[in-house]
Amino acid sequence: MTSAMAPLAARLSASPTDTALPNKAAFFPAGITYLDSGSTHPVSTGARAEIDRYLRHRALDPAERDYKLDEDGVRAKFATLVGADVDEIAFTQSTTMGEQLVLAALGLPEPGAHIVTDTLHFFGSFPLYEELTRLGCKVTWLRPKDGRIPIEDIERAVTPNTRLVAVSAVSTFNGFEHDLARITRIAHAHGALVYADIVHAAGCIPIDLHASGVDFAACASYKWLMGDFGLGFLYARRDRLAALKRTQEGYYGISEFQSHAYPLDPPGDTVADYAFAPTAMGHFAYGTYSHMGVAALTWSLDYILTTGVARIQAHAQQLVGHLKQELPRLGYKLATPAEARSPMVTCIYPGARKTLKPRLDAAGIEMTVSDNRFRASVSVFNDMSDIDRLLTALGRA
């Protein structure tokens, strides 16, 4: 092994027990200051090593002949991370797919059905609820006040005919965090159910789905779970499953199967006898899902659980706390509430993409810059020098 390859090999063999923060050693040096984990989290060296093992197995490498993909273990780790039971967790392709599966299972759209949501929910769901309105549902949109959705507004919006309250636990727009337990108490008191998008919560802030009481939740794995595209999780409370409408019949949800169609099969009155598992997988599973995503999470979820979400959050809060303090001094308008516990800071800035993006590109800084706002999101590999570099590149507003 050459000396140039030695550091790479050491990083690839790094164990999830390496939990000191910041942890730059667990990620490949990119030659940039990366402040965009809220969009796409970099793949760690440990997760890449697991993916490489899986790919060698798929390539029939004799050295990986005994490799086993740990699907059940990954679902169990995620359940532990978010305060759920493994039988309440199903694989899904993405957060959006999870949300739409929940709506379909509730029989939505249905003319006259009342749904409460807000404009700090994922903007990709805006068309979804607008289409439900077009199809006869009544959707109440709550608007933020000072970057927050007041709980009193939710109390006023939820009525005895409300079917569903759908929110993002943490807003992708500005990091505002809902009090899921209070929302659930309000909704349940009126006979409504609660769906939570937890893609900006799982892995970066402590979350306990059982304690919150929410009925359904979904997230992808390519953000704070440090996984990849094409794999996510759908949570459904065990006591809600029996009342849901089955809208698809997936092979991966079958717990019992006996064919009567092939030679030497036992005789039967149908082509097959089967039963669906009384679990989230039994109700929501379709067919195959991203095996490379499972391989990545085999390492990443171990890393997150070993490091501890509270420690990950505390590290991020040091960094975003400095941004919240310094950005207004430079003349930037914060859109993120001061008390937000998420690892993101958003500022409103007219013409941000046109004016600020060239400065950031020149400084080698990658983060979300939209037409009229920008968002910095930090993770376990970021340190205060990254934050200072951003502040210097931005300069005065």
VENZIZI-V113649 format. One record per pair of residues at least 24 apart in sequence whose ideal C-beta (glycine too) atoms are under 10 Angstrom apart, sorted by the first residue. I is the first residue (numbers start at 1). J is the second residue. Records with the same first field share a line. If there is no record, write none. Layout:
BEGIN
I->J ; J
END
This chain:
BEGIN
8->45
9->45 ; 49
10->45
11->44 ; 45 ; 46 ; 48 ; 49
12->44 ; 45 ; 46 ; 48 ; 49 ; 52
13->45 ; 46 ; 49
14->44 ; 45 ; 46 ; 49 ; 299 ; 303
15->46 ; 299 ; 302 ; 303 ; 306
16->44 ; 46 ; 298 ; 299 ; 300 ; 301 ; 302 ; 303 ; 304 ; 305 ; 306 ; 307
17->302 ; 303 ; 306 ; 307
18->46 ; 303 ; 306 ; 307
19->303 ; 304 ; 306 ; 307 ; 308 ; 311 ; 312 ; 380
20->307 ; 311 ; 380
21->307 ; 308 ; 311 ; 312 ; 314 ; 315 ; 316 ; 318 ; 379 ; 380 ; 381 ; 382 ; 383
22->315 ; 318 ; 319 ; 378 ; 379 ; 380 ; 381 ; 382 ; 383 ; 384 ; 385 ; 386
23->303 ; 307 ; 312 ; 315 ; 379 ; 380 ; 381 ; 382 ; 383
24->380 ; 381 ; 382 ; 383 ; 386
25->381
26->226 ; 299 ; 300 ; 303 ; 307 ; 380 ; 381
27->226 ; 379 ; 380 ; 381
28->381
29->381
30->364 ; 366 ; 381
31->364
32->361 ; 363 ; 364 ; 365 ; 366
33->360 ; 363 ; 364 ; 365 ; 366 ; 367 ; 376 ; 382 ; 385 ; 386 ; 387 ; 388 ; 389 ; 390 ; 393
34->364 ; 365 ; 366 ; 367 ; 377 ; 378 ; 379 ; 381 ; 382 ; 386
35->319 ; 323 ; 344 ; 345 ; 360 ; 365 ; 366 ; 367 ; 368 ; 374 ; 375 ; 376 ; 377 ; 378 ; 379 ; 382 ; 386 ; 387 ; 389 ; 390
36->365 ; 366 ; 367 ; 368 ; 369 ; 375 ; 376 ; 377 ; 378 ; 379
37->203 ; 204 ; 222 ; 223 ; 224 ; 226 ; 316 ; 343 ; 344 ; 367 ; 376 ; 377 ; 378 ; 379 ; 380 ; 381 ; 382
38->170 ; 172 ; 175 ; 199 ; 200 ; 204 ; 223 ; 224 ; 342 ; 343 ; 344 ; 345 ; 346 ; 367 ; 368 ; 375 ; 376 ; 377 ; 378 ; 379
39->172 ; 222 ; 223 ; 366 ; 367 ; 368 ; 375 ; 377
40->222 ; 223 ; 228 ; 229
41->203 ; 204 ; 221 ; 222 ; 223 ; 224 ; 225 ; 226 ; 227 ; 228 ; 300 ; 377 ; 379 ; 380 ; 381
42->226 ; 379 ; 381
43->222 ; 226 ; 227 ; 228 ; 296 ; 299 ; 300
44->226 ; 227 ; 296 ; 299 ; 300 ; 303 ; 380 ; 381
45->299
46->226 ; 296 ; 298 ; 299 ; 300 ; 302 ; 303
47->226 ; 227 ; 228 ; 292 ; 293 ; 295 ; 296 ; 297 ; 298 ; 299 ; 300 ; 301 ; 302 ; 303
48->295 ; 296 ; 299
49->295 ; 296 ; 299
50->292 ; 294 ; 295 ; 296 ; 297 ; 298 ; 299 ; 300 ; 302
51->227 ; 228 ; 291 ; 292 ; 293 ; 294 ; 295 ; 296 ; 298 ; 299
52->292 ; 295
53->295 ; 298 ; 299
54->291 ; 292 ; 294 ; 295 ; 296 ; 298
55->291 ; 292 ; 295
57->291 ; 295
58->291 ; 292
67->295
69->291 ; 292 ; 294 ; 295 ; 298
70->294 ; 295 ; 297 ; 298
71->252 ; 281 ; 289 ; 291 ; 294 ; 297 ; 298
72->281
73->294 ; 297 ; 298 ; 301 ; 302
74->221 ; 227 ; 231 ; 233 ; 293 ; 294 ; 295 ; 296 ; 297 ; 298 ; 300 ; 301 ; 302
75->233 ; 280 ; 281 ; 294 ; 297 ; 301
76->301
77->225 ; 297 ; 298 ; 300 ; 301 ; 302 ; 304 ; 305
78->202 ; 203 ; 219 ; 221 ; 225 ; 227 ; 232 ; 233 ; 235 ; 297 ; 301 ; 304 ; 305
79->209 ; 210 ; 233 ; 235 ; 280
80->301 ; 305
81->202 ; 203 ; 206 ; 207 ; 208 ; 209 ; 225 ; 233 ; 301 ; 304 ; 305 ; 309
82->198 ; 201 ; 202 ; 203 ; 206 ; 207 ; 208 ; 209 ; 210 ; 212 ; 217 ; 219 ; 233 ; 235 ; 309
83->206 ; 207 ; 208 ; 209 ; 210 ; 211 ; 212 ; 235
84->207 ; 208 ; 209 ; 210 ; 214 ; 217 ; 233 ; 235 ; 236 ; 237 ; 238 ; 280
85->209 ; 210 ; 235 ; 237 ; 238 ; 279 ; 280
86->279 ; 280 ; 281
87->236 ; 238 ; 241 ; 277 ; 278 ; 279 ; 280 ; 281 ; 282
88->209 ; 210 ; 216 ; 217 ; 233 ; 234 ; 235 ; 236 ; 237 ; 238 ; 239 ; 240 ; 241 ; 279 ; 280 ; 281
89->209 ; 217 ; 233 ; 234 ; 235 ; 236 ; 279 ; 280 ; 281 ; 284
90->218 ; 232 ; 233 ; 234 ; 235 ; 236 ; 250 ; 252 ; 253 ; 277 ; 279 ; 280 ; 281 ; 282 ; 283 ; 284 ; 285 ; 286 ; 289
91->221 ; 231 ; 232 ; 233 ; 234 ; 252 ; 280 ; 281 ; 284 ; 285 ; 286 ; 288 ; 289 ; 290 ; 293 ; 294
92->218 ; 219 ; 220 ; 231 ; 232 ; 233 ; 234 ; 235 ; 280 ; 284 ; 285 ; 286 ; 289
93->220 ; 229 ; 230 ; 231 ; 232 ; 234 ; 286 ; 289 ; 290 ; 293
94->124 ; 199 ; 218 ; 219 ; 220 ; 221 ; 222 ; 229 ; 230 ; 231 ; 232 ; 234
95->122 ; 124 ; 125 ; 168 ; 172 ; 197 ; 198 ; 199 ; 200 ; 217 ; 218 ; 219 ; 220 ; 221 ; 223 ; 232 ; 233 ; 234
96->122 ; 124 ; 125 ; 128 ; 197 ; 199 ; 218 ; 220 ; 232
97->218 ; 220 ; 232 ; 234 ; 284 ; 286
98->195 ; 197 ; 198 ; 199 ; 216 ; 217 ; 218 ; 219 ; 220 ; 232 ; 233 ; 234 ; 235 ; 236 ; 284
99->124 ; 125 ; 128 ; 129 ; 166 ; 195 ; 196 ; 197 ; 216 ; 217 ; 218 ; 234
100->125 ; 128 ; 218 ; 247
101->216 ; 218 ; 234 ; 236 ; 244 ; 247 ; 248 ; 283 ; 284 ; 286
102->164 ; 166 ; 193 ; 195 ; 215 ; 216 ; 217 ; 218 ; 234 ; 235 ; 236 ; 240 ; 244 ; 284
103->128 ; 129 ; 132 ; 137 ; 163 ; 164 ; 166 ; 195 ; 216 ; 247
104->244 ; 245 ; 246 ; 247 ; 248 ; 284
105->216 ; 234 ; 236 ; 240 ; 241 ; 243 ; 244 ; 245 ; 246 ; 247 ; 248 ; 283 ; 284
106->163 ; 164 ; 193 ; 195 ; 215 ; 216 ; 240 ; 243 ; 244 ; 245 ; 247
107->163 ; 244 ; 245 ; 247
108->132 ; 135 ; 136 ; 137 ; 163 ; 164 ; 245
109->133 ; 134 ; 135 ; 136 ; 137 ; 139
110->135 ; 136 ; 137 ; 163
111->135 ; 136 ; 137 ; 138
112->136 ; 137 ; 138 ; 161 ; 163
113->137 ; 138 ; 139 ; 161 ; 162 ; 163 ; 164
114->138 ; 139 ; 140 ; 157 ; 158 ; 159 ; 160 ; 161 ; 162 ; 163 ; 164 ; 165 ; 190 ; 192
115->139 ; 140 ; 141 ; 157 ; 162 ; 163 ; 164 ; 165 ; 166 ; 192 ; 195
116->140 ; 141 ; 142 ; 153 ; 154 ; 156 ; 157 ; 158 ; 159 ; 162 ; 163 ; 164 ; 165 ; 166 ; 167 ; 183 ; 186 ; 187 ; 190 ; 192 ; 194
117->141 ; 142 ; 149 ; 157 ; 164 ; 165 ; 166 ; 167 ; 168 ; 195
118->142 ; 143 ; 144 ; 149 ; 153 ; 154 ; 157 ; 165 ; 166 ; 167 ; 168 ; 171 ; 176 ; 178
119->143 ; 144 ; 149 ; 171 ; 173
120->144 ; 147 ; 148 ; 149 ; 167 ; 168 ; 170 ; 171 ; 172 ; 173 ; 174 ; 175 ; 176 ; 177 ; 178
121->149 ; 166 ; 167 ; 168 ; 171 ; 172 ; 173 ; 178 ; 195 ; 196 ; 197
122->166 ; 167 ; 168 ; 171 ; 172 ; 173 ; 197 ; 199 ; 200
123->168 ; 171 ; 172 ; 173
124->172 ; 197
125->166 ; 168 ; 197
128->166
129->166
132->164
137->163 ; 164
138->162 ; 163
139->164 ; 166
140->165
142->167
144->171 ; 173 ; 174 ; 176 ; 335 ; 337
146->176 ; 335 ; 337 ; 338
147->171 ; 173 ; 174 ; 175 ; 176 ; 334 ; 335 ; 336 ; 337 ; 338 ; 340 ; 346 ; 348
148->174 ; 176 ; 177 ; 178 ; 337 ; 339 ; 340
149->176 ; 178 ; 179 ; 183
151->178 ; 179 ; 182 ; 183 ; 186
154->178 ; 179 ; 182 ; 183 ; 186 ; 187
155->182 ; 183 ; 185 ; 186 ; 189 ; 190
156->186
157->186
158->183 ; 186 ; 187 ; 188 ; 189 ; 190 ; 191 ; 192 ; 194
159->190 ; 191 ; 192
160->189 ; 190 ; 191 ; 192
161->190 ; 191 ; 192
162->186 ; 187 ; 190 ; 191 ; 192 ; 193
163->187 ; 190 ; 191 ; 192 ; 193
164->192 ; 193 ; 194 ; 195 ; 215 ; 216
165->190 ; 192 ; 193 ; 194 ; 195 ; 196 ; 214 ; 215
166->193 ; 194 ; 195 ; 196 ; 197 ; 216
167->194 ; 195 ; 196 ; 197 ; 214
168->195 ; 196 ; 197 ; 198 ; 199 ; 200 ; 201
169->196 ; 197 ; 198 ; 199 ; 200 ; 201 ; 202 ; 205 ; 207 ; 209 ; 212 ; 214 ; 217 ; 219 ; 342
170->196 ; 197 ; 198 ; 199 ; 200 ; 201 ; 202 ; 204 ; 205 ; 207 ; 224 ; 340 ; 341 ; 342 ; 343 ; 344
171->197 ; 200 ; 335 ; 336 ; 337 ; 340 ; 342 ; 344 ; 346
172->197 ; 199 ; 200 ; 223 ; 342 ; 344 ; 346 ; 368 ; 375 ; 377
173->200 ; 335 ; 336 ; 344 ; 346 ; 370 ; 373 ; 375
174->334 ; 335 ; 336 ; 337 ; 340 ; 342 ; 344 ; 345 ; 346 ; 347 ; 348 ; 373 ; 375
175->200 ; 205 ; 320 ; 335 ; 336 ; 337 ; 340 ; 341 ; 342 ; 343 ; 344 ; 345 ; 346 ; 375 ; 377
176->200 ; 335 ; 336 ; 337 ; 339 ; 340 ; 342 ; 344 ; 346
177->201 ; 205 ; 207 ; 337 ; 339 ; 340 ; 341 ; 342
178->212
179->212
180->207 ; 208 ; 209 ; 211 ; 212 ; 213 ; 214 ; 217
181->208 ; 211 ; 212 ; 213 ; 214
182->212 ; 213
183->212 ; 213 ; 214
184->211 ; 212 ; 213 ; 214 ; 215
185->212 ; 213
187->213 ; 214 ; 215
188->213 ; 214 ; 215
193->237 ; 240 ; 243
194->237
195->235 ; 236
196->235
198->224 ; 233 ; 235
199->223 ; 224 ; 225 ; 232 ; 233
200->224 ; 342 ; 343 ; 344 ; 377
201->309 ; 341 ; 342
202->232 ; 233 ; 235 ; 301 ; 304 ; 309
203->227 ; 300 ; 301 ; 303 ; 304 ; 305 ; 309 ; 312 ; 313 ; 343 ; 379 ; 380
204->304 ; 309 ; 312 ; 313 ; 316 ; 341 ; 342 ; 343 ; 344 ; 377 ; 378 ; 379 ; 380
205->309 ; 310 ; 312 ; 313 ; 316 ; 317 ; 340 ; 341 ; 342 ; 343
206->308 ; 309 ; 310 ; 312 ; 313 ; 341
207->309
209->235 ; 237
210->235 ; 237
213->237
215->239 ; 240
216->240 ; 244 ; 280 ; 284
218->284
220->293
221->290 ; 293 ; 294 ; 296 ; 297 ; 300 ; 301
222->293 ; 296
223->377 ; 379
224->300 ; 304 ; 309 ; 312 ; 316 ; 342 ; 343 ; 377 ; 379 ; 380
225->293 ; 296 ; 297 ; 300 ; 301 ; 304
226->296 ; 297 ; 299 ; 300 ; 301 ; 303 ; 304 ; 379 ; 380
227->290 ; 292 ; 293 ; 294 ; 295 ; 296 ; 297 ; 298 ; 299 ; 300 ; 301
228->290 ; 292 ; 293 ; 294 ; 295 ; 296 ; 297 ; 300
229->290 ; 292 ; 293
230->289 ; 290 ; 291 ; 292 ; 293
231->289 ; 290 ; 291 ; 292 ; 293 ; 294 ; 295 ; 296 ; 297
232->289 ; 290 ; 293
233->280 ; 297
234->280 ; 281 ; 283 ; 284 ; 285
235->280 ; 284
236->279 ; 280 ; 281 ; 283 ; 284
237->280
238->278 ; 279 ; 280
240->280 ; 283
241->277 ; 278 ; 279 ; 280 ; 282 ; 283 ; 284
242->278 ; 283
244->283 ; 284
245->283
246->276 ; 282 ; 283 ; 284
247->283 ; 284
248->283 ; 284 ; 285 ; 286 ; 287
249->274 ; 276 ; 285 ; 286
250->276 ; 281 ; 282 ; 283 ; 284 ; 285 ; 286 ; 287 ; 288
251->285 ; 286 ; 287 ; 288
252->277 ; 281 ; 282 ; 284 ; 285 ; 286 ; 287 ; 288 ; 289
253->277 ; 279 ; 280 ; 281 ; 282 ; 283 ; 284 ; 285 ; 286 ; 287
254->281 ; 282 ; 285
255->279 ; 281 ; 282
303->380
304->380
307->380
311->380
312->343 ; 379 ; 380
313->341 ; 342 ; 343
314->341
315->343 ; 378 ; 379 ; 380 ; 382 ; 383
316->341 ; 342 ; 343 ; 344 ; 377 ; 378 ; 379 ; 380 ; 382
317->341 ; 342 ; 343 ; 378
318->378 ; 382 ; 383 ; 384 ; 387
319->343 ; 345 ; 376 ; 377 ; 378 ; 379 ; 382 ; 383 ; 384 ; 386 ; 387 ; 390
320->344 ; 345 ; 376 ; 377 ; 378 ; 382 ; 387
321->345 ; 387
322->384 ; 387 ; 388 ; 390 ; 391
323->347 ; 376 ; 378 ; 387 ; 390 ; 391 ; 394
326->387 ; 388 ; 390 ; 391 ; 394
327->374 ; 376 ; 390 ; 391 ; 394 ; 397
328->397
329->391 ; 396
330->391 ; 394 ; 395 ; 396 ; 397
331->394 ; 395 ; 396 ; 397
332->356 ; 374 ; 391 ; 394 ; 396 ; 397
333->373 ; 397
335->373 ; 374 ; 375
336->375 ; 376
342->377
343->376 ; 377 ; 378 ; 379 ; 380 ; 382
344->368 ; 375 ; 376 ; 377 ; 378
345->374 ; 375 ; 376 ; 377 ; 378 ; 387 ; 390
346->370 ; 373 ; 374 ; 375 ; 376 ; 377
347->372 ; 373 ; 374 ; 375 ; 376 ; 394 ; 397
348->372 ; 373 ; 374
349->373 ; 374 ; 394 ; 397
355->397
356->393 ; 394 ; 395 ; 397
359->392 ; 393 ; 394 ; 395
360->389 ; 390 ; 393 ; 394
361->393
362->393
363->389 ; 390 ; 392 ; 393 ; 394
364->389 ; 393
365->389 ; 390 ; 392 ; 393 ; 394
END
